[in-house]
Amino acid sequence: MFISSNIMMFVIALVVAAAAIYVLYAIILYQGGSGKGEDLQLSTKNILEQVKVLYDTQEYALVQLLATKYLDRVPGHLDVRIYLAKAYYEDKKYNQAIKHCSIILKKKPNNVETHEVLGNCYIKKHMPGKALKEYEFIYEHKKDDKKVIRTLAELYRETEQLFMAISAYGVLAELTTVEQETADIYLIIAELNEEAHDYPAAFEAYKSRLAIMPTDVETNKKLAELYIKISNYPVAIETLLYMLTFVTEPKMLLWVYDTLINLYVETDDYQKAIEYSEKLLDVQGSDKFKIRDNIAIFNLKLNNVQEGILILEDLALMSQNGFDVTIELAKAYIQNKEYTKARDRYMLLLDKATPKEAKTVNTLTCEMYIQWAIDKAEEGKFEESFDLLRSAMQFNPINSEIFYNMGKNHFKQKNYTGAVEGANKAIEFDKDNQNQAKYLLLLSEAHHELGNFFEEKKALTDLLKIDEKNPDGLYRLGLMYAAQHDIKNAEDAFKNAILYNPEHIYAKYNLALLYENNNRERAKELYMEVLAQDPGFTEAKNALNDLSTTDFY
């Protein structure tokens, strides 16, 4: 049977070739003008049939030769010229095809087939704008042709006419009866709507695809990613949990778990982050070291410090005190106020650190000593606190927080000159002006205690230039005005302090003091607010009792 088919194909090709030779011979003779040639003239029907047969059998070179020879004698035969244009197109000679299409359209401007050849030539030549004009014309005459609509939609997309592309794909979806094809079109529509930032329409298209293919992995993935993009984390989580019911391929399973864990972290649900991290450990290809490291960090976030430390100690042992995990372990020790252990870990890293790593470790060690010093100061152990701050200077001598905390220590010990010196040093070394407000506040308080009211006002003015809504700065300004008997400015300052911090108990108390003389009812209300916040605020309680007793008499 196979041999018979080959023989049949050979015979057909031989007949076609013979016919073509006959026609070419006839044309040549006809062009020569001999009597014999005139007898062999071909009719319009014959030439068209021969060209069609050659085109259908993909003999494009013969079509070009035959049609060109014929059209030299009969240029007005448009049907032959159409085949010539089509043959040039199939032979990738797009410029020649365009030329003949233009000739045809001058005579027959509404010839749809020619417009289609011309449009396809422009597509091949990467001229989507011109191709689009042709296909818009074709669509007006072939509104139910799915191939035409798809090409039109693709051209709209290529020319970044997103909404026109979406509309064309929508028409295509309505005409398509094969579910898989319809689902694929919905995917394109969803992606286009997402690109156009029309997220509701994108969701609808994704859901339409999922109505046909509910467990399609890529579509569910895209849907989850879109929910994340618009920060709808609960529904994104719901989508990912649904994916876990049917996703089996390890790579995609890793993506689902990683994304799910990241979302739980984003929503501060560290307990769930731990739960799914532990499940991720069982997935093929998962980075078990990194996952356990994350579980430790999540435990620290939940204040399960000891659990986190145990995991990190194990990981540090496994990695032979690797840099990152040792840093995390040291931070966990600091969180647990085990400063000596943290210091030992940092020193261990410094022994083998690169210059870049050493810079990081020095910064962190300095910060650790500062925190350690703060804790000692809170215990009233100021000498130990100063020693620790001096140790911090060995690792970063220009850290502004060192001098700020020295100033605070001096202030608590009523060494206000030392407090001024520490605050000024902190301001000097705060190159990025990140903490200027709190440094200036300490400076103003120290100057106040020293009776340097000019310097106090300057510090507060500088503070409020940086942060005009700083409640503590406004409160201190109010105290200064009150000391100068500038009641109006003092009242405004206290009110603004309360405006920017409704829980500022001292601003409320001092405002109540101002109101005792001219607005006793408001003063009572403020004292009651203060006592609601702090029932043990003795001064407020006594002042309220005094006002109530005076009213009685």
C-alpha positions, 0 to 999 in steps of 0.5 A, a space after each residue: 500500500 505504501 509503495 502504491 501511494 508513492 507511485 501515485 504521488 510520483 505520477 501526479 507530480 509528473 503530470 503537473 510538471 508536464 502540464 507546466 512545461 506544456 503551458 510554459 512552452 505555449 506561452 513562449 511560442 505565443 510570445 514568439 508570435 509564430 503561427 504554431 504558437 497562436 494555435 497553442 494559446 491558453 484560455 483564461 480558464 486553462 491558465 487559472 487551473 494550471 496556476 491553481 494546481 501548481 499552487 495546491 501542490 506547493 510548486 511555488 517557483 513554477 507558479 511564479 514563473 508561469 504567472 509572471 510570464 502570463 501576466 506580462 501578456 495579460 496584466 489585467 488577470 487579477 485571479 492569476 495575480 492573486 495566486 502569484 502574490 500568494 506564491 511569493 508569500 509562501 516563498 517568503 518573498 514578502 516585498 514582491 507579494 506586497 507589490 502584487 497585492 497593491 496592484 490587485 487592490 487598486 482594481 479590487 479594493 474590497 478583495 478580502 483574500 488579497 487583504 489577508 495575503 497583504 496582512 500576513 506579509 506585514 506580520 512576517 515583516 514585523 509591521 504590526 501596525 500595517 497588518 492590523 489595518 488589513 485585519 480590521 478590514 478582513 474582520 468586517 467581512 469575516 466576523 465568524 472566522 476564528 483564525 481572523 479574530 485570533 490574528 486580530 487579537 494578537 495584533 492588538 496585543 502586539 501594538 499594546 492596545 490591551 483593551 481592544 485585544 481583550 475584546 477580540 479574545 472575548 469574541 473568540 472565546 464566545 465562538 470557541 466550542 472546545 473547552 481546552 481552547 476556551 480555557 486557554 483564551 481565558 488565560 490570555 484574557 486574564 493576563 491582559 487584564 492584569 497587564 492593564 491593571 484591571 484586576 477585577 476583570 483578571 480575577 473573573 477570567 482566571 475563575 472562568 478558566 478554573 471553572 473548566 480546569 479547577 485543578 490547573 496548577 499554573 492558573 491557581 498559581 497566577 490567581 494566588 500571585 494576583 491576590 498577593 499583588 493586591 495585598 488580599 493575603 487571606 484569600 491568597 492563603 486560602 488559594 494556596 491551601 487549596 493547591 496543597 490538596 492536588 499539587 504533587 510536583 516537588 518544584 511547585 510544592 516548594 513554591 506553594 509552601 514557601 509562598 504560604 509561609 511568607 504570607 503567614 510571616 507577612 500577617 504576623 502569624 508565626 505559629 502557622 509559619 512554624 507549622 507549615 515550615 515543619 511540613 516543608 521539611 518533608 518536601 523533596 528538594 527543600 533546604 532543610 538548614 534554611 527551613 530550620 533557621 526560619 523556624 528558629 527565627 519564628 520562635 524568637 518572634 513568638 518569644 519562644 526564645 529558648 526553643 529558638 536558641 536550641 535550634 540555632 545552637 544545633 545549626 551553628 554546630 552543623 555549620 561549624 559556626 557559619 557567619 549568618 547562623 552565628 549572628 542570629 544565635 548571638 541576637 537570640 542570646 541578646 533577646 534572652 539577655 545572655 550578653 556574655 554568650 552573645 559577646 563570645 559568639 561575636 568574638 568567635 566570628 571576629 577571629 575568622 571574619 573577612 574585612 566586610 564581615 568584621 565591619 558587621 560584627 563590630 557594629 553588632 557588638 557595639 549595639 550589644 554593649 549599648 543594650 547591655 549598658 541600658 539594662 544595667 542602668 535600669 537596674 541602677 548599676 550606673 558604673 557598670 553601665 558606663 563601663 559597658 558603654 566604654 567597651 562599646 566605643 572600642 567597636 565603634 567610637 562614633 556611635 551616637 547612641 553611646 554618648 546619648 546613653 552616657 548622657 542619660 546616665 548622667 541625667 539620672 545621677 543628676 549630673 546635668 553638665 555631664 548630660 549636656 556633654 553626652 547629648 551634644 556628643 550624640 548630636 555631633 555624631 548623628 550624621 544621618 540625623 536619625 535620632 536628633 529629636 530625642 537627643 535634643 529633648 535630653 539636651 533641653 531637659 538637662 539645660 532646664 535643670 541647670 537653669 539655662 533657659 535660653 539654651 533650653 528654648 533653643 534645643 526645643 526650637 531645634 527639636 520642633 523644627 525637625 519634628 513639629 508634632 513631637 509630643 514630648 518636645 511640645 510638652 517640654 515647651 509647655 513647661 518652659 512657657 508655664 515657668 515664664 507665666 506665658 499661660 496662652 503659649 503653655 496651654 497651646 503647647 500642652 494641647 498640641 502634645 495631647 493632640 499628637 499623643 492622646 495618652 500623654 499623661 503629664 501634658 494632661 496633668 499640667 494642662 489641668 493645673 493651668 485650668 484650675 484658675 479659669 476652667 475648673 470643670 475642664 481641670 476636673 475632667 483632665 484630672 479624672 482622665 489622668 487617674 483613669 490612666 494611672 490611679 496611683 498618680 498622687 498629685 492628680 488625686 490630691 488636686 482633684 480632691 482640693 478642687 472638689 472640696 473648694 467647690 463644696 465650700 
